[in-house]
Amino acid sequence: MVAAPLNLHMQSSGFVKINGFNYAEWAEHIQFQLGVMNLDLALAMEQKPAALTDESTDAEKSTYEAWDRSNRLSLNLMRMMIAENVKPLSWCCKPQPGGGRHPP
């Protein structure tokens, strides 16, 4: 499968921005769009993969790199989809300790 390059800003133009009253709708849209963009790995994994070491296998390195990309881009997309008046209250804009599954 070949992934087409996506411009997150253009993709996000049709998203629902969370405004403090529409979490369920926002979460559903975010989860769907991350799945379509193949960026939902960080949401699907129960925990962040183990930190890489000199002894890490190629498979472990590949899994960690895919998770890191998914996590970084999905957090950025969620940050873009938060209304400006809600951002100061947002947990989403800060990395979660220990990695793992982050909302939605």
N, C-alpha and C positions, 0 to 999 in steps of 0.2 A: 504494500500500500504506500503510495506516495502522498505525503502531506503537502498541501499547497500553502505557500506563505500567507500568513494572515496579518492584517493590520489591526491590532487590538482596538485602537481608537475608532476605526471605521466600523468594526464589528460591534463595538459597544454602543453605537448610536441608537440601536433599537432596544436597548436594555431598559428595564425598569430600575430607576434609582431608588434605593431605600431612603425613606423619609422619616422613619420612626413609627410609622403606622402600617406599613405594608410588608413586613418581614417575610411572611409565608409566600407571597407572590414573588418577591425579590429572590428569595432562596431557590425557589423552583426554577426561575429563569436563569440564575447563575449556574445551578447544577446542570441544567440542560445545555447551556452554551459551552461550559467547560468540557462536557462530554463530546459535543460536536467538534470542538477544537482539539480534542484529544489531550486536554490538560487536566483531567480529573484524577490522575494517579495519586496525587497527594491526598485527595479526599477519600479515595478508595482504600488506602493503606491504613491499618490500625495504628502503626507507629512509624516514626522516621526510621529509615534504614540506618544500620550501624555506621559509625564514622569510618572513613576509609583509612587503611593502614598500608604499610609496605607489603603486607602479606595478603591484602585483599585480592580476590580473584577478579578476572575480567567481568564475570557476571555480576559480582557485587559492585564493581565500579560502574558498570552500565546501569544497574538498578538505582544506585545512589544519584548518578548524574541525571537520570530521567526524573526521579523524585524531586531533586533540587530544582530542575527547570519547571516542572509542573507546579511546585509549591510557590516559587518566585512569581511566575506569570499569573497564577490564579489569585494570589494575594494582590498583585498589581491591578488585575481586572476588578476584583471586589472593591479595592480602594477607589477606582474610577467610578464605580456604581453606587457610591454613597453620597447623598446630598451634602452640600457644603455645611449646612447647619447641623448635621449629625456627625461629621467627621471628628470633631474634638472629643466626642463621647465614645468613639469607636474602638473596639478591641481588635478589629480586623487590620488596622494599619500597623500593628506592632507584631513582630515575630512571637510565636507562642513557645514558651520554654519546653524543651524536650521534643519539639516537633510534633509528630503525630497528626491525627485528624484535627483539622480546624474547621469551624463552622463554615458554611451553612449546615 
